[in-house]
Amino acid sequence: MKVFSEKNYKQIVNSDKVAIVVFTSPHCHLCNKLKPILKKLERRYKNIGFYVSDVNKEEKLTELLVKEDGVPTGFVVKGGSIFKIKDPELPDDKSWYSEKYLIELIEALQ
């Protein structure tokens, strides 16, 4: 999975390719649980870019996008815009970071 950073921020946002960007932290249990799901989806959906960003390493992007939301925080990047993936406040199998929810989201983006 690729890294979302200040260096490639503009390139990813301005790309015609849809991307899923997730801000994580190495000490976050949910983040560590989410990474294998993202890797699996990356293999399945080759037309979608999958990126992670470490909140401890990308402080400016974290301040700009994540703010006080904590991790994991996910975004869809499409058509030059960044949309936060909202947690629908449902049980874990239906939360935004579940494989099922991400598949539904990706299918809707296609």
VENJO-V312328 format. One record per helix or strand of 2 or more residues. SS is the DSSP state (H for helix, E for strand). FROM is the first residue (numbers start at 1). LEN is the number of residues. Records with the same first field share a line. If there is no record, write none. Layout:
BEGIN
SS = FROM-LEN  FROM-LEN
END
This chain:
BEGIN
E = 2-2  19-6  49-6  73-6  81-4
H = 9-5  29-16  59-8  92-3  99-11
END
